[in-house]
């Protein structure tokens, strides 16, 4: 790596809420935070994002050269480079050697990290370790799908969410019968290829069954970690968390450690589990080795991953780790309100329980009294994003 800048900063590729949370948790430390994205502009309105740049995306063939040139031209040698999206994480990991010459990379090369990023490989590794996963159907082509005997309902997912298309935007599709499954599989295969469509059982259960391991690892060992529960999400069935709280779940911690140690993990990570109400078994659903949407809960819970990661990457301060405060909650208010109304209409949430949940919130996805602009611009920009997504889905 080239000689470091006097005060190394952080460059975040992609992301939205997680990028803002990273900037906020480093406030007052004099650490410059840059963000580069081809998606939402919301982080650019945060006072804690020093500079926000637009680019053509991590999938562009020129992306690697762009990052190398940026470091040299803008004096970013020695900055920490973080991915906040699947494509960005893949770009950094696959080009680890070249990028590590100019940036500090709190991650691992693709040979190890692919076991976290690729769902098919993650499920195989979990099974090898004795960690439960949803039942997986070995289907890699349309003929195989037509010949398969499945126990419905099933879920179709992309093995990785890289290119933008209706499947990756939706995260997952549900099929309750053979006719629906075949139609969805053909459509999914046309977007990502049949070999990149994961077909698995639908594990029943609501928010109370959706648990996450979160951690910061260095050199294949945990530095800090805690478990959380994704009580509500939007969309309700296959969405992103909108109301999350910290919980005491030793079995989640144990399985998270087992999986990550097997791939010698380095950096941030969030692992999604679901506790199958039929057996009580925890089943690994997804692994996200990057900044995640509700990353801001860490600072509120007393396990501030941002400064810890920066300290490890730069060696500038001793690493001090605290225990997470159980019950600490995070909320993305606008989307959680939508999710809550939908759940109330289905009888899955009472108005009283919703109001009680507001009292548990210690940090918000966007609102902050000392950084109000992201929350103010989120709704109009969000409506624009939804409209753009709707038109994209209509075209496809």
C-alpha positions as CSV (number, residue, x, y, z in Angstrom):
1,X,0.0,0.0,0.0
2,X,1.2,3.5,-0.8
3,X,2.1,6.0,1.9
4,X,-1.0,6.8,4.0
5,X,-2.7,10.2,4.1
6,X,-2.0,12.3,7.2
7,X,-5.5,11.5,8.5
8,X,-6.7,8.4,6.7
9,X,-10.4,8.6,5.9
10,X,-13.0,6.1,4.7
11,X,-14.4,5.6,1.3
12,X,-17.8,3.8,1.2
13,X,-19.0,2.2,-2.0
14,X,-22.8,2.2,-2.4
15,X,-25.2,2.0,0.5
16,X,-27.6,4.5,2.0
17,X,-28.6,4.2,5.7
18,X,-25.5,2.2,6.6
19,X,-23.2,4.8,4.9
20,X,-24.9,7.6,6.8
21,X,-24.6,5.7,10.1
22,X,-20.9,5.1,9.5
23,X,-20.4,8.8,8.9
24,X,-22.3,9.7,12.0
25,X,-20.5,7.3,14.3
26,X,-17.1,8.8,13.3
27,X,-18.3,12.4,13.9
28,X,-16.0,14.5,16.1
29,X,-13.0,12.4,15.2
30,X,-11.7,14.4,12.2
31,X,-12.0,11.4,10.0
32,X,-13.1,12.3,6.4
33,X,-15.8,10.0,5.0
34,X,-16.4,9.8,1.2
35,X,-19.2,7.9,-0.5
36,X,-19.3,6.7,-4.1
37,X,-22.6,5.5,-5.5
38,X,-24.8,5.0,-8.5
39,X,-28.0,4.7,-6.4
40,X,-29.8,6.9,-3.9
41,X,-28.5,10.4,-3.3
42,X,-29.7,10.6,0.3
43,X,-26.3,10.1,2.0
44,X,-25.0,13.2,0.1
45,X,-27.2,15.4,2.3
46,X,-25.6,14.2,5.5
47,X,-23.2,16.7,7.1
48,X,-21.0,13.7,8.0
49,X,-20.4,12.6,4.4
50,X,-17.6,14.9,3.4
51,X,-17.8,14.2,-0.3
52,X,-20.3,12.2,-2.3
53,X,-19.4,11.1,-5.9
54,X,-21.5,9.5,-8.6
55,X,-20.1,6.7,-10.7
56,X,-21.3,4.1,-13.2
57,X,-21.3,1.3,-10.7
58,X,-19.3,-1.6,-9.5
59,X,-20.2,-3.7,-12.5
60,X,-18.7,-1.3,-14.9
61,X,-15.5,-2.8,-16.5
62,X,-13.7,0.5,-15.7
63,X,-14.7,0.5,-11.9
64,X,-11.3,-0.9,-10.7
65,X,-9.3,1.7,-12.6
66,X,-11.6,4.5,-11.4
67,X,-10.9,3.6,-7.8
68,X,-7.1,3.4,-8.4
69,X,-7.1,6.7,-10.3
70,X,-9.3,8.4,-7.6
71,X,-6.8,7.4,-4.9
72,X,-3.9,8.8,-6.7
73,X,-5.6,12.0,-8.0
74,X,-7.5,12.9,-4.8
75,X,-4.9,11.9,-2.2
76,X,-6.8,8.9,-0.9
77,X,-3.9,6.6,-0.5
78,X,-4.2,4.8,2.8
79,X,-7.9,5.4,3.1
80,X,-10.2,2.5,4.3
81,X,-12.3,1.2,1.5
82,X,-15.7,-0.4,2.4
83,X,-18.4,-2.0,0.3
84,X,-22.0,-1.4,1.3
85,X,-23.6,-3.4,-1.4
86,X,-23.2,-6.9,-2.9
87,X,-21.7,-5.7,-6.2
88,X,-19.3,-3.3,-4.4
89,X,-18.1,-6.0,-1.9
90,X,-17.5,-8.4,-4.8
91,X,-15.5,-5.8,-6.7
92,X,-13.2,-5.0,-3.8
93,X,-12.7,-8.7,-2.9
94,X,-12.0,-9.9,-6.4
95,X,-9.5,-7.1,-6.9
96,X,-8.0,-7.4,-3.4
97,X,-4.4,-7.4,-4.5
98,X,-4.6,-4.3,-6.7
99,X,-6.7,-2.3,-4.4
100,X,-4.7,-3.2,-1.3
101,X,-1.7,-1.4,-2.8
102,X,-3.5,2.0,-2.3
103,X,-6.4,1.4,0.2
104,X,-6.8,-0.4,3.5
105,X,-9.2,-3.3,3.0
106,X,-11.0,-4.7,6.0
107,X,-12.1,-7.8,4.0
108,X,-10.7,-11.0,2.5
109,X,-9.9,-12.1,-1.1
110,X,-12.7,-13.7,-3.1
111,X,-11.5,-17.2,-2.5
112,X,-12.7,-16.9,1.1
113,X,-15.4,-14.2,0.8
114,X,-17.3,-15.9,-1.9
115,X,-18.5,-18.4,0.7
116,X,-20.3,-15.5,2.4
117,X,-21.5,-13.7,-0.8
118,X,-22.8,-16.6,-2.9
119,X,-25.9,-18.1,-1.3
120,X,-25.3,-21.5,-2.8
121,X,-21.8,-21.7,-1.5
122,X,-22.9,-20.3,1.9
123,X,-25.5,-23.0,2.2
124,X,-23.1,-25.8,1.3
125,X,-20.5,-24.5,3.8
126,X,-23.2,-24.3,6.5
127,X,-24.3,-27.8,5.9
128,X,-20.7,-29.0,6.1
129,X,-20.5,-27.3,9.5
130,X,-23.7,-28.8,10.8
131,X,-25.5,-25.5,10.7
132,X,-29.2,-25.7,9.6
133,X,-30.3,-24.2,6.3
134,X,-33.7,-24.2,4.6
135,X,-34.3,-27.3,2.4
136,X,-32.5,-26.6,-0.9
137,X,-33.6,-28.1,-4.2
138,X,-30.9,-28.8,-6.7
139,X,-32.4,-27.1,-9.7
140,X,-30.1,-25.4,-12.3
141,X,-32.1,-25.3,-15.5
142,X,-35.7,-25.1,-16.8
143,X,-35.8,-28.8,-17.6
144,X,-34.7,-29.6,-14.1
145,X,-37.4,-27.3,-12.7
146,X,-40.0,-29.0,-14.8
147,X,-38.9,-32.4,-13.5
148,X,-38.6,-31.4,-9.9
149,X,-41.0,-32.5,-7.1
150,X,-41.3,-29.8,-4.5
151,X,-43.0,-29.2,-1.2
152,X,-44.8,-25.9,-1.6
153,X,-44.5,-23.1,-0.8
154,X,-41.0,-22.5,-2.0
155,X,-38.8,-19.4,-2.4
156,X,-36.7,-18.4,-5.4
157,X,-33.7,-16.1,-4.8
158,X,-30.7,-15.0,-6.8
159,X,-27.4,-16.6,-5.6
160,X,-26.0,-13.0,-5.5
161,X,-27.8,-9.7,-5.8
162,X,-25.5,-8.0,-8.3
163,X,-27.2,-6.8,-11.5
164,X,-30.4,-4.9,-11.1
165,X,-33.5,-6.7,-12.4
166,X,-36.9,-7.6,-10.9
167,X,-35.6,-10.6,-9.1
168,X,-32.7,-8.9,-7.4
169,X,-34.8,-5.8,-6.6
170,X,-37.5,-8.0,-5.0
171,X,-34.8,-10.1,-3.1
172,X,-37.0,-13.2,-3.4
173,X,-40.2,-14.6,-5.0
174,X,-42.7,-17.0,-3.4
175,X,-44.4,-19.8,-5.3
176,X,-47.3,-21.6,-3.7
177,X,-47.9,-24.1,-6.5
178,X,-46.2,-25.8,-9.5
179,X,-47.7,-23.5,-12.1
180,X,-46.5,-20.4,-10.3
181,X,-43.1,-21.9,-9.6
182,X,-42.4,-22.8,-13.2
183,X,-43.5,-19.4,-14.4
184,X,-41.3,-17.6,-11.9
185,X,-38.3,-20.0,-12.4
186,X,-38.3,-19.3,-16.2
187,X,-38.5,-15.6,-15.5
188,X,-35.7,-15.7,-12.9
189,X,-33.5,-17.8,-15.2
190,X,-33.9,-15.3,-17.9
191,X,-32.5,-12.6,-15.6
192,X,-29.6,-14.4,-13.8
193,X,-29.3,-17.8,-15.5
194,X,-30.8,-21.0,-14.1
195,X,-27.6,-22.0,-12.3
196,X,-27.8,-18.8,-10.3
197,X,-31.4,-19.3,-9.0
198,X,-31.6,-20.7,-5.5
199,X,-34.8,-22.7,-4.9
200,X,-35.5,-23.4,-1.2
201,X,-38.3,-24.1,1.2
202,X,-40.2,-21.2,2.8
203,X,-39.5,-21.3,6.5
204,X,-42.6,-20.2,8.3
205,X,-42.8,-17.6,11.0
206,X,-42.9,-13.8,11.5
207,X,-40.5,-11.2,12.9
208,X,-40.1,-13.1,16.2
209,X,-38.3,-15.9,14.3
210,X,-36.0,-13.6,12.3
211,X,-32.6,-13.3,14.1
212,X,-29.3,-11.8,13.0
213,X,-25.7,-12.3,14.1
214,X,-23.7,-9.0,13.6
215,X,-20.0,-8.8,14.1
216,X,-16.7,-7.2,13.4
217,X,-13.9,-9.7,12.8
218,X,-10.1,-9.3,12.4
219,X,-7.8,-12.1,11.2
220,X,-10.4,-14.8,11.5
221,X,-11.5,-13.9,15.1
222,X,-14.4,-11.8,16.5
223,X,-13.5,-8.4,17.9
224,X,-17.1,-7.4,18.8
225,X,-20.5,-9.0,18.2
226,X,-24.1,-9.1,19.2
227,X,-27.4,-10.6,18.1
228,X,-30.5,-8.8,16.9
229,X,-34.1,-9.5,16.0
230,X,-35.7,-8.2,12.8
231,X,-39.3,-7.7,14.2
232,X,-40.6,-5.9,11.1
233,X,-39.5,-5.5,7.5
234,X,-40.8,-4.0,4.3
235,X,-41.9,-5.7,2.1
236,X,-43.4,-7.7,4.9
237,X,-42.4,-11.2,3.6
238,X,-39.1,-10.7,1.9
239,X,-37.9,-7.2,2.8
240,X,-35.3,-5.2,4.6
241,X,-35.6,-4.6,8.4
242,X,-37.6,-1.6,9.5
243,X,-37.8,-2.3,13.2
244,X,-34.9,-4.2,14.8
245,X,-33.8,-4.7,18.4
246,X,-30.8,-6.2,20.2
247,X,-31.5,-9.5,21.9
248,X,-29.6,-12.1,24.0
249,X,-29.3,-15.1,21.7
250,X,-26.3,-17.3,22.6
251,X,-27.1,-19.9,19.9
252,X,-27.1,-17.2,17.2
253,X,-23.7,-16.0,18.4
254,X,-22.4,-19.6,18.4
255,X,-23.5,-20.4,14.9
256,X,-22.3,-17.1,13.5
257,X,-18.9,-17.7,15.0
258,X,-18.7,-21.2,13.6
259,X,-19.5,-20.1,10.1
260,X,-17.2,-17.1,10.0
261,X,-14.3,-18.9,11.6
262,X,-14.5,-21.5,8.8
263,X,-13.9,-18.8,6.1
264,X,-11.3,-16.9,8.2
265,X,-13.5,-13.8,8.0
266,X,-12.2,-10.2,8.2
267,X,-14.4,-7.1,8.5
268,X,-18.0,-6.4,9.1
269,X,-20.8,-9.0,8.7
270,X,-24.4,-9.6,9.3
271,X,-25.8,-13.2,9.1
272,X,-29.5,-13.7,8.8
273,X,-31.1,-16.7,10.6
274,X,-34.6,-17.8,11.0
275,X,-35.8,-20.0,13.9
276,X,-38.0,-22.7,12.4
277,X,-41.1,-22.8,14.7
278,X,-41.7,-26.4,13.7
279,X,-38.5,-27.6,15.2
280,X,-36.9,-24.7,17.0
281,X,-33.8,-25.0,14.8
282,X,-32.0,-22.0,13.6
283,X,-31.5,-21.9,9.8
284,X,-29.0,-19.7,8.1
285,X,-30.8,-17.6,5.4
286,X,-28.2,-15.1,4.2
287,X,-24.8,-13.7,4.9
288,X,-24.0,-10.0,4.3
289,X,-20.2,-9.2,4.7
290,X,-20.7,-5.5,4.5
291,X,-22.4,-2.4,5.9
292,X,-26.1,-3.2,6.4
293,X,-29.3,-1.1,6.5
294,X,-29.7,-1.0,10.3
295,X,-25.9,-0.7,11.0
296,X,-26.7,2.4,13.2
297,X,-28.1,0.2,16.0
298,X,-24.5,-0.7,16.9
299,X,-23.6,2.7,18.1
300,X,-26.8,3.1,20.1
301,X,-26.3,-0.3,21.7
302,X,-22.8,0.5,22.9
303,X,-20.8,-1.6,20.4
304,X,-19.7,1.0,18.0
305,X,-18.5,-1.0,15.0
306,X,-17.5,2.1,13.0
307,X,-14.6,3.4,15.2
308,X,-13.6,-0.1,16.0
309,X,-13.2,-1.0,12.4
310,X,-11.3,2.2,11.7
311,X,-9.0,1.6,14.6
312,X,-8.2,-1.9,13.5
313,X,-7.7,-0.9,9.9
314,X,-5.4,2.1,10.7
315,X,-3.9,1.0,14.0
316,X,-4.5,4.6,15.3
317,X,-6.1,3.8,18.6
318,X,-6.4,0.9,21.0
319,X,-9.5,-1.3,20.4
320,X,-12.0,-1.1,23.3
321,X,-15.0,-3.3,23.1
322,X,-18.2,-3.0,25.2
323,X,-21.2,-5.3,25.6
324,X,-24.3,-4.6,23.6
325,X,-27.3,-3.3,25.5
326,X,-30.1,-5.7,25.1
327,X,-33.4,-4.1,24.1
328,X,-31.9,-1.3,22.1
329,X,-34.1,-0.7,19.1
330,X,-33.6,0.9,15.6
331,X,-36.4,2.0,13.3
332,X,-36.8,3.3,9.8
333,X,-40.0,5.2,10.5
334,X,-41.6,5.8,7.1
335,X,-41.2,2.2,5.8
336,X,-42.0,0.7,9.3
337,X,-45.3,2.6,9.3
338,X,-46.2,1.0,6.0
339,X,-45.2,-2.4,7.2
340,X,-47.0,-2.0,10.5
341,X,-50.3,-0.9,8.7
342,X,-50.0,-4.0,6.4
343,X,-49.5,-6.2,9.5
344,X,-52.4,-4.6,11.3
345,X,-54.7,-5.3,8.4
346,X,-53.7,-8.9,8.5
347,X,-54.2,-9.1,12.3
348,X,-50.4,-9.7,12.9
349,X,-49.9,-6.5,14.9
350,X,-52.1,-4.4,17.2
351,X,-52.0,-0.6,17.3
352,X,-51.0,-0.8,21.0
353,X,-48.0,-3.0,20.2
354,X,-47.0,-0.7,17.5
355,X,-47.1,2.4,19.8
356,X,-45.2,0.5,22.4
357,X,-42.4,-0.3,19.9
358,X,-41.9,3.4,19.3
359,X,-40.9,3.8,22.9
360,X,-38.1,1.3,22.6
361,X,-36.4,3.1,19.7
362,X,-33.0,4.6,20.6
363,X,-31.8,5.4,17.1
364,X,-33.5,6.1,13.8
365,X,-32.5,5.1,10.3
366,X,-32.2,8.7,9.1
367,X,-33.5,11.2,11.6
368,X,-30.9,12.9,13.8
369,X,-31.2,16.3,15.5
370,X,-27.7,17.3,14.5
371,X,-28.0,15.9,10.9
372,X,-31.7,16.5,9.8
373,X,-31.4,16.8,6.0
374,X,-31.2,13.1,5.1
375,X,-34.6,12.5,6.8
376,X,-36.2,15.5,5.2
377,X,-35.1,14.5,1.6
378,X,-35.7,10.8,2.1
379,X,-39.5,10.8,1.4
380,X,-39.4,12.7,-1.9
381,X,-36.4,10.9,-3.1
382,X,-37.9,7.6,-1.9
383,X,-41.1,8.2,-3.9
384,X,-39.0,8.9,-7.0
385,X,-37.0,5.7,-6.3
386,X,-40.2,3.7,-6.0
387,X,-41.6,5.1,-9.2
388,X,-38.4,4.4,-11.0
389,X,-38.4,0.8,-9.7
390,X,-42.1,0.4,-10.7
391,X,-41.4,1.5,-14.3
392,X,-38.4,-0.8,-14.4
393,X,-40.5,-3.8,-13.3
394,X,-43.2,-2.9,-15.8
395,X,-40.6,-2.9,-18.6
396,X,-39.4,-6.3,-17.6
